[in-house]
Amino acid sequence: MKVDIENHVLELTEGDITEMQTDAIVNAANAQLVLGGGVAGAIRKKGGPEIQQECNKIGPTFVGGAAITTGGNLKAKYVIHAVGPRMGEGNEDEKLKNATLNSLKVADENHLKSIAFPAISTGIFGFPIQRCAEIMLKTTIDYLKGQTGLQRVVFCLFGQESYKVFENQLNRKIP
């Protein structure tokens, strides 16, 4: 599914984020920037050790923050490591909004034209997918309505169920 937001493309796709051909992909990171399991583990496995080596030089960072490294052997040239909240730590909605917003800002600061996000914090961090879709899509739509060099933002979702949740939420926001 693709929609136009003031001459920027907002796209939903189901698949493997490590296969995305965007300038950057977003890693759902932990504050230590250690590439463990889930999305981070897949990025580590396909991207190679240099991504973790760069993370070791810049980490740790704060929940809601974002940092950029090379994409190593990935199709994407860069990885933006966005630290999402763990459910139960408090102020999770604001932290997820900040992780999304800071990722978009890092992409702009590095003159990137395209970025692909996973559903941040919905894996082992336990964030509800419905709330995630609502927050990440609203934040991204608002951002694309402002001054940005980004031309394309993709939400690359793992599994049909996650895709459907994001699709339903996007249909509510863009009738």
C-alpha positions as a Markdown table, in Angstrom:
| # | Residue | x | y | z |
|---|---|---|---|---|
| 1 | Met | 0.0 | 0.0 | 0.0 |
| 2 | Lys | 1.3 | 3.5 | -1.0 |
| 3 | Val | 0.0 | 6.9 | -0.1 |
| 4 | Asp | 1.1 | 10.4 | -1.1 |
| 5 | Ile | 1.8 | 12.8 | 1.8 |
| 6 | Glu | 2.5 | 16.2 | 0.2 |
| 7 | Asn | 4.7 | 14.8 | -2.5 |
| 8 | His | 6.4 | 12.2 | -0.3 |
| 9 | Val | 5.6 | 8.5 | -0.5 |
| 10 | Leu | 4.5 | 6.6 | 2.6 |
| 11 | Glu | 4.5 | 2.9 | 1.9 |
| 12 | Leu | 3.6 | -0.3 | 3.8 |
| 13 | Thr | 5.1 | -3.6 | 2.8 |
| 14 | Glu | 5.3 | -7.0 | 4.4 |
| 15 | Gly | 8.7 | -8.7 | 4.3 |
| 16 | Asp | 12.3 | -8.8 | 5.6 |
| 17 | Ile | 13.7 | -5.4 | 6.4 |
| 18 | Thr | 17.2 | -6.6 | 5.8 |
| 19 | Glu | 16.3 | -6.9 | 2.1 |
| 20 | Met | 15.0 | -3.4 | 1.7 |
| 21 | Gln | 16.5 | -1.2 | -1.0 |
| 22 | Thr | 16.2 | 2.1 | 0.8 |
| 23 | Asp | 19.1 | 4.4 | 1.8 |
| 24 | Ala | 18.7 | 3.3 | 5.4 |
| 25 | Ile | 16.8 | 0.7 | 7.4 |
| 26 | Val | 15.9 | 1.2 | 11.0 |
| 27 | Asn | 17.0 | -1.2 | 13.6 |
| 28 | Ala | 14.8 | -1.6 | 16.7 |
| 29 | Ala | 17.7 | -1.2 | 19.0 |
| 30 | Asn | 18.4 | -1.5 | 22.7 |
| 31 | Ala | 20.0 | 1.4 | 24.6 |
| 32 | Gln | 23.4 | -0.4 | 24.6 |
| 33 | Leu | 23.3 | -0.7 | 20.8 |
| 34 | Val | 24.1 | -4.4 | 21.1 |
| 35 | Leu | 22.7 | -6.3 | 18.1 |
| 36 | Gly | 21.0 | -9.2 | 19.8 |
| 37 | Gly | 17.8 | -11.0 | 18.6 |
| 38 | Gly | 14.8 | -10.1 | 16.4 |
| 39 | Val | 15.4 | -7.3 | 13.8 |
| 40 | Ala | 18.8 | -6.5 | 15.3 |
| 41 | Gly | 20.0 | -10.1 | 15.1 |
| 42 | Ala | 18.9 | -10.3 | 11.4 |
| 43 | Ile | 20.8 | -7.1 | 10.7 |
| 44 | Arg | 23.9 | -8.4 | 12.5 |
| 45 | Lys | 23.8 | -11.7 | 10.6 |
| 46 | Lys | 23.3 | -10.2 | 7.1 |
| 47 | Gly | 25.1 | -6.9 | 7.6 |
| 48 | Gly | 28.3 | -8.3 | 9.1 |
| 49 | Pro | 30.5 | -7.4 | 12.1 |
| 50 | Glu | 31.3 | -3.8 | 11.1 |
| 51 | Ile | 27.8 | -2.6 | 12.1 |
| 52 | Gln | 28.3 | -3.9 | 15.7 |
| 53 | Gln | 31.8 | -2.5 | 15.7 |
| 54 | Glu | 30.5 | 1.0 | 14.8 |
| 55 | Cys | 27.7 | 0.6 | 17.4 |
| 56 | Asn | 30.3 | -0.1 | 20.1 |
| 57 | Lys | 32.0 | 3.2 | 19.3 |
| 58 | Ile | 28.8 | 5.3 | 19.5 |
| 59 | Gly | 26.7 | 3.4 | 22.1 |
| 60 | Pro | 25.1 | 3.5 | 24.6 |
| 61 | Thr | 22.3 | 6.0 | 23.8 |
| 62 | Phe | 19.0 | 6.9 | 25.4 |
| 63 | Val | 15.5 | 5.4 | 24.9 |
| 64 | Gly | 13.8 | 7.5 | 22.2 |
| 65 | Gly | 17.2 | 8.3 | 20.6 |
| 66 | Ala | 18.6 | 7.2 | 17.2 |
| 67 | Ala | 22.1 | 6.8 | 15.9 |
| 68 | Ile | 23.4 | 5.9 | 12.4 |
| 69 | Thr | 26.0 | 3.4 | 11.2 |
| 70 | Thr | 27.1 | 1.9 | 8.0 |
| 71 | Gly | 24.9 | -0.8 | 6.4 |
| 72 | Gly | 27.8 | -3.2 | 6.1 |
| 73 | Asn | 26.8 | -5.9 | 3.6 |
| 74 | Leu | 23.1 | -4.9 | 3.6 |
| 75 | Lys | 21.4 | -3.5 | 0.5 |
| 76 | Ala | 20.7 | -0.3 | 2.5 |
| 77 | Lys | 23.8 | 1.9 | 2.8 |
| 78 | Tyr | 23.0 | 2.8 | 6.4 |
| 79 | Val | 21.4 | 1.5 | 9.6 |
| 80 | Ile | 19.6 | 3.9 | 11.9 |
| 81 | His | 19.5 | 2.4 | 15.4 |
| 82 | Ala | 16.3 | 3.6 | 17.1 |
| 83 | Val | 15.9 | 2.8 | 20.8 |
| 84 | Gly | 12.3 | 2.0 | 21.5 |
| 85 | Pro | 10.7 | 1.6 | 24.9 |
| 86 | Arg | 10.1 | -1.6 | 26.9 |
| 87 | Met | 6.5 | -2.0 | 28.0 |
| 88 | Gly | 6.1 | -1.2 | 31.6 |
| 89 | Glu | 9.1 | 1.3 | 31.9 |
| 90 | Gly | 6.8 | 4.3 | 31.8 |
| 91 | Asn | 6.0 | 7.1 | 29.2 |
| 92 | Glu | 6.3 | 4.5 | 26.5 |
| 93 | Asp | 4.1 | 6.3 | 23.9 |
| 94 | Glu | 6.3 | 9.4 | 24.1 |
| 95 | Lys | 9.5 | 7.4 | 23.9 |
| 96 | Leu | 8.2 | 5.5 | 20.8 |
| 97 | Lys | 7.2 | 8.8 | 19.2 |
| 98 | Asn | 10.7 | 10.2 | 19.9 |
| 99 | Ala | 12.5 | 7.1 | 18.5 |
| 100 | Thr | 10.5 | 7.5 | 15.3 |
| 101 | Leu | 11.0 | 11.2 | 15.1 |
| 102 | Asn | 14.7 | 11.1 | 15.9 |
| 103 | Ser | 15.2 | 8.4 | 13.2 |
| 104 | Leu | 13.5 | 10.6 | 10.6 |
| 105 | Lys | 15.7 | 13.6 | 11.7 |
| 106 | Val | 18.9 | 11.5 | 11.5 |
| 107 | Ala | 17.9 | 10.5 | 7.9 |
| 108 | Asp | 17.4 | 14.1 | 7.0 |
| 109 | Glu | 20.7 | 15.2 | 8.7 |
| 110 | Asn | 22.5 | 12.6 | 6.6 |
| 111 | His | 20.7 | 13.8 | 3.4 |
| 112 | Leu | 19.0 | 10.4 | 2.9 |
| 113 | Lys | 16.0 | 10.1 | 0.5 |
| 114 | Ser | 14.5 | 6.9 | 1.7 |
| 115 | Ile | 14.1 | 5.0 | 5.0 |
| 116 | Ala | 12.5 | 1.7 | 6.1 |
| 117 | Phe | 11.1 | 1.1 | 9.6 |
| 118 | Pro | 10.1 | -2.0 | 11.4 |
| 119 | Ala | 7.3 | -2.0 | 14.0 |
| 120 | Ile | 9.6 | -0.7 | 16.8 |
| 121 | Ser | 9.4 | -2.3 | 20.3 |
| 122 | Thr | 6.6 | -4.8 | 19.3 |
| 123 | Gly | 8.9 | -7.8 | 19.6 |
| 124 | Ile | 10.6 | -8.8 | 22.9 |
| 125 | Phe | 10.0 | -5.2 | 24.3 |
| 126 | Gly | 6.2 | -6.1 | 24.3 |
| 127 | Phe | 4.7 | -2.9 | 22.9 |
| 128 | Pro | 1.2 | -3.4 | 21.5 |
| 129 | Ile | 1.2 | -3.4 | 17.7 |
| 130 | Gln | -2.0 | -1.4 | 17.5 |
| 131 | Arg | -0.5 | 1.5 | 19.6 |
| 132 | Cys | 2.8 | 1.2 | 17.7 |
| 133 | Ala | 1.1 | 1.6 | 14.3 |
| 134 | Glu | -0.9 | 4.6 | 15.6 |
| 135 | Ile | 2.1 | 6.4 | 17.0 |
| 136 | Met | 4.6 | 5.6 | 14.3 |
| 137 | Leu | 2.3 | 6.5 | 11.4 |
| 138 | Lys | 1.0 | 9.7 | 13.0 |
| 139 | Thr | 4.6 | 10.8 | 13.8 |
| 140 | Thr | 5.7 | 10.0 | 10.2 |
| 141 | Ile | 2.8 | 11.7 | 8.5 |
| 142 | Asp | 3.2 | 14.8 | 10.6 |
| 143 | Tyr | 7.0 | 14.8 | 9.8 |
| 144 | Leu | 6.4 | 14.4 | 6.0 |
| 145 | Lys | 4.1 | 17.5 | 6.1 |
| 146 | Gly | 7.0 | 19.6 | 7.3 |
| 147 | Gln | 10.4 | 20.5 | 5.7 |
| 148 | Thr | 12.2 | 17.3 | 4.8 |
| 149 | Gly | 14.4 | 15.9 | 2.1 |
| 150 | Leu | 13.0 | 12.4 | 2.6 |
| 151 | Gln | 11.1 | 11.2 | -0.5 |
| 152 | Arg | 10.0 | 7.8 | 0.6 |
| 153 | Val | 9.3 | 6.2 | 4.1 |
| 154 | Val | 8.5 | 2.5 | 4.2 |
| 155 | Phe | 7.1 | 0.5 | 7.0 |
| 156 | Cys | 8.4 | -3.0 | 6.4 |
| 157 | Leu | 6.3 | -5.3 | 8.5 |
| 158 | Phe | 7.0 | -8.8 | 9.5 |
| 159 | Gly | 4.0 | -11.0 | 8.9 |
| 160 | Gln | 0.5 | -10.5 | 7.5 |
| 161 | Glu | -1.0 | -9.7 | 10.9 |
| 162 | Ser | 1.3 | -6.8 | 11.5 |
| 163 | Tyr | 0.8 | -5.5 | 8.0 |
| 164 | Lys | -3.0 | -5.6 | 8.4 |
| 165 | Val | -2.8 | -3.6 | 11.7 |
| 166 | Phe | -0.7 | -0.9 | 10.0 |
| 167 | Glu | -2.9 | -0.9 | 6.9 |
| 168 | Asn | -6.1 | -0.4 | 9.0 |
| 169 | Gln | -4.4 | 2.4 | 10.9 |
| 170 | Leu | -3.2 | 4.1 | 7.8 |
| 171 | Asn | -6.7 | 3.9 | 6.2 |
| 172 | Arg | -8.0 | 5.7 | 9.3 |
| 173 | Lys | -5.5 | 8.4 | 9.0 |
| 174 | Ile | -5.7 | 8.9 | 5.2 |
| 175 | Pro | -9.3 | 8.0 | 4.2 |
